[in-house]
Every structure is written in C-alpha cells, then in structure tokens.
C-alpha cells in the first residue's frame, strides 16, 4: 500500500523504517525542505491545509499523521477522499485539552479537575474552584511543555494571562503524583487491541528525557491502565497506536494527556518489544494482523535534545542508536538511544556504564528515574 | 557518513534500513531502474564499471557492495579514490572458487578436494584424481546453484562440458555431509571480531530456503567455525561482515564458500540477535563500535522465492515480515520472514503453526531441517 503521512519528522521516519519491510511505500507532506523522513519516501514540500493537499496525496491507500497539530478540518476533508487512520474525530478530541478531559470524564476515567477559561473572570472563578497551585494551559497547540504556566501564587496570574490570554484556555487543578507513566496500545479496524507494557517516563522542562520499560513501580498499574486505554479506544473507534500519559497518584491513575499517534514514550518498543509501536501502527493502518506487544527485558530510552552525543555510547552491548538526521538546535529532539537489558535489576546494577556517557543533568534525571522505578 | 553501495538489491536495502538510524546516508549504484533499495537513498542507474563510476559515488565516505559479482578491477580502481570495505582483495578471492580454496588450503582449513580445469584433458585428469561423483563449477560468477553440474557418471561429462567449457572451471570432489551451516562474523578496522551463532541452512535446487539459529546440531561446531572464520578474516585484513558456508561432515567442518558481504543465511539476525549483520556491517564500515552478535532464542528464516505469500502469516506472534518490494519472477528472492521463539524446543513444538502457511515443498524442506537440527 501507499501510505501518506502528514508530517515528515522522526515519527514519520520511524513509521517508514518499520513499514518498508512490510511492503509499503510512503509519501510525506511536510513544509520543511529538510524534513528528516524525506530519505524514506516521496516528500511533498507543503503545509497541511489548502485544496492541493488532496493532489499531493494522490494514490495513497491510507493517510495518517505524525503529530497532532495537523488542522482537524484538513483531516476531515481528506477523510472524504482517503481512508484516514486514526480518524479525524480522534485527532480533534486530542487537539483540545478540554474535549480530551470531557471525553475521559464521560467514561468515568479520572483526570485532573479542570475548568474551561476564556475570560479573565472565568480564570478567577476557576482558581476559586480548583485552588492553587494549578496549571493554566492553551486548549490547543501545546507540546513539549509549550503553552502552559504553573500558577503557584496569585502574583503568577498576571504574567500567565498576558502571555496566554486571548485564546481558549483550560485551568487544571494540581495533581500530586509519585511518578508519571504512559501506556501505548494499538487497535485494528476490527477492534482487536494489543497493549504494550507501561512505560515509566521522566520529563524535564516539559520535555520527555527518559522512558523505561519493565519498571517495578509500574507493574501494579498495568491492568487499570489497559482498562482505561481500552475504553478510550473503543469510544473513539480508534485505529492505530494511541498513547495515554498518566500520573500515578495515591488514589490511582489519573489521565494526563492522549496522543493519537506513535509516541516518544514508546520508542523503546523498536528493540525492546517483539513488534514495535511503529510496525503495529502501520499494521493496523493497512489491515495486517497485529504483532505481539510484549517486551523483552527492561529497556531504557534516552532522548537526545539539542544535539547528538558521541557515538562512543554504541560500545555498550545492547544499546541501539537513532540519529534522526536533523540539524542540531537548542531544545530539539534530534535522536535517541535505547538500551535493552535482560531485566530491571540488571539495568539498575549497570546504569553507571550508561551514565558515563551522559551530561550531569541527564545523570541526575536518570538516577531519579531508576530510584523511583524500584 | 555517506555510504555508496554497488548494487541496489535487498541486501543494500536492508543495509540502509539498518544504517539510516545510525545517521548515515546511502547512494546505490544499480543498472535496474526498479532496484529495490531505491526508496532508501539516492539511486544512480549505472552498471559497475566505466570511468563514470567515480563521479556517481562522489561525496561517499565509504564504498561497499551488496553482491560479489561486481568487477574486482572496478573496485580496485575505486579503492584509489574511496575507502572501500571489505577490500578489493577480499572480493577478488571470493569471486574465484579456485583462489578461495587455495586461500583456505594455505591456512590449513579443510575444503573439498579440488582441481583447476581449463581443458578437457584437465577435466579427465581431475576426475581420475578426485573420482565421481564430483561437482564441476565455473570458477567465477556462480550463485544460487547456477554455473554448476553434478557429475555422477561418465555420461554426465559431455553435457556438463558442453554447457560450462570454454571458461575457467574447477572440479570439486564430493563431500558427504550431515547438514550445512554458515557462520557470519563482523570485523572492524582495528581487528576486533564478533561472531554470530552458527546458522543451520537448507538449500533446495541450489537456493537457500530456510535458515535456523539455535540448532542443537550446530552447537558442537561453534568454536571450530569461529576459529576458521577468524583465520580467514585476519588473512584478508577483512572489514565488515563475512559469511562462511560449511559442510558438517564426520571428519568435522569443511568450508564450502565465502561470501564477502552481508548474507541471506544471516537475515534472521535482524530480529533474532542483539545487533543485526546489517547494522554491524555498517558499524564496521563507518568505524562505529561493533554491536553484540549474540542471539535471542531460536530464529527460523523462510525465504520467499518467486512471489510473496499471503500476509496472513503475520498473525503468528514473533513473526517478522520482509517484502523486498520486487516484481514477482520465478526463482527470484522476493522476501523473507523470520520467526523468533524462545528456544529451539518451542520452535519444534510449534512448527505446525508456521507450516500451515507454507507450500507442500516448503513443508517437506522445513520438516527435514527441524529433524536434522535436533
């Protein structure tokens, strides 16, 4: 099949790396001339709206996307002509933090307390209702921690409002959590679902830094996470990979965000599970049987932000390298490495071998993650 | 780095699939407009000789090849301008069955008894010396069983000579073997070597049909195979992956052939080992640290010859699909699947699940292989 992907970043690239052996071809729609997926298929230099999009995708049997800020109306238009998976509805819900939380609430799935905020009086009312600290976020177009402010004291309101006001916002009540985790699952058009093991995640400055599978701290939460993700997938008649990010709290799991696509927290599945999220996403899109999602051992993924480190790290047996082929730029995800070991205890014992290759701030983060994991 | 590959077939494709995540770019030189690697890099439609080859490869940091019938003199010329790995010398030796056997003999490595044959009297003399049955082969340009005749009786001579005469030949004495196996290893420019586990191979009509890792029948031969491959690699100052095919006889291992490149018998390493032959070949070419070659469980690779079967087979958990994107054609390798299971006993017990998807001739071959394996 020919698969059109809106977006030509690293997620599109890894979809194509997984999809080419399945016999598929790829077309990437991306306005950046140096979109990093371009070496794996046809690259159309174009944005994701406008009447020409249909022509750009001519001949595609399926259309999907590699990030969720594709205009939902573009996708809805495309859905008249192409088999778009996941559906525009799933994208629309996840593009709007309010709709996302309302969906969860309607399914009795725990989320942070929330209030829609369009005006300054609404903000004051929301703070009265939810208390401080709280998070003021744009309803749309946020990613990697962009478009959000933490309000700890009343004096934080004014700068946040100055920066974020004049657009649809949401205030989220503070959630005290022990750690964060994410569940990735894949659902095919017939409704069959496969769940990956929970990923223990660590963010710094709003950007995912580390992801760990096989974390003992997550084991008790696998079943309830699967139940929640299954509910959401069925409610959206979802096809493809979906990742749900959770807070682990004393009261149980609280849904933080949905990502209706392949997701950074599950990059470790490329080598750490039988069939990766990328391959399973493509299998689901193209009506191939789903692959096994169970994992081998414990996998630790390190994101490379800004620039790639030295390849000396490759000397670690079981370490896998993913250089996205992107220009170095501050704050940009340019690659990752995944280190797969037989179990978490081995990973914990041998963590020093990896940290020898990392920056001090990374070492601190990783040490915290491993200690929290078990 | 930019890596130029002479040849743009499935081996080049799988090298690029492994090499792109390492941050490398690829240029494929192949006269076929539909060379299947073309979706993974720049494709120059050209043969492998002529003065323009240097221009076609302009900007490449390394040059390698995906099949051994590249003219050795072309490669030698390229070696003046590019860092060619493995070296033209390694290619030259493996292109000539006589030179290959002479190299082994000089290292005291067992090979089938052999005689060079250029004339009809030499053929008669060689038969007198080696007896019948014997194999009459072209010294050069044979692959997948092409360019060879089995001589069982004196009446087989004339048709074989009519077909093969007028070129440099070799007569090989018959080797009685229990089964065939192959060892793939990778060596870097500093002389470090990693060995994959022995692969149990099954050929039909001269074409590899099945390859199995974790075969109990091979376990006793791992050490002696490694010793032989190490000797050959050091003698050739080899850089990259080399596969040596063996006969397992009562007297021990006998070298059948060398393949100075990534090899079909080790395709299972993509999912069945920590770091695949393709990735390790690219790592060695580009002076990255070598990856671990040990395997996970037992892996069975099935070649798809002529045309791809139904993708229903993908419903088997742990089965991985490789559609090379080639036009169907009788006798052509168009893809393969690899099924990875926890150990050989499990594979043997569950073999029926796979054979349900295979043709009767394949089932017969696979059953024979599994019974021979243990």
Boltz contact constraints between the chains, C-beta under 6 A:
constraints:
  - contact:
      token1: [A, 21]
      token2: [B, 322]
      max_distance: 6.0
  - contact:
      token1: [A, 22]
      token2: [B, 321]
      max_distance: 6.0
  - contact:
      token1: [A, 23]
      token2: [B, 323]
      max_distance: 6.0
  - contact:
      token1: [A, 274]
      token2: [B, 318]
      max_distance: 6.0
  - contact:
      token1: [A, 288]
      token2: [B, 311]
      max_distance: 6.0
  - contact:
      token1: [A, 288]
      token2: [B, 314]
      max_distance: 6.0
  - contact:
      token1: [A, 289]
      token2: [B, 314]
      max_distance: 6.0
  - contact:
      token1: [A, 289]
      token2: [B, 315]
      max_distance: 6.0
  - contact:
      token1: [A, 292]
      token2: [B, 317]
      max_distance: 6.0
  - contact:
      token1: [A, 292]
      token2: [B, 318]
      max_distance: 6.0
  - contact:
      token1: [A, 311]
      token2: [B, 288]
      max_distance: 6.0
  - contact:
      token1: [A, 314]
      token2: [B, 288]
      max_distance: 6.0
  - contact:
      token1: [A, 314]
      token2: [B, 289]
      max_distance: 6.0
  - contact:
      token1: [A, 315]
      token2: [B, 289]
      max_distance: 6.0
  - contact:
      token1: [A, 317]
      token2: [B, 292]
      max_distance: 6.0
  - contact:
      token1: [A, 318]
      token2: [B, 274]
      max_distance: 6.0
  - contact:
      token1: [A, 318]
      token2: [B, 292]
      max_distance: 6.0
  - contact:
      token1: [A, 321]
      token2: [B, 22]
      max_distance: 6.0
  - contact:
      token1: [A, 322]
      token2: [B, 21]
      max_distance: 6.0
  - contact:
      token1: [A, 323]
      token2: [B, 23]
      max_distance: 6.0
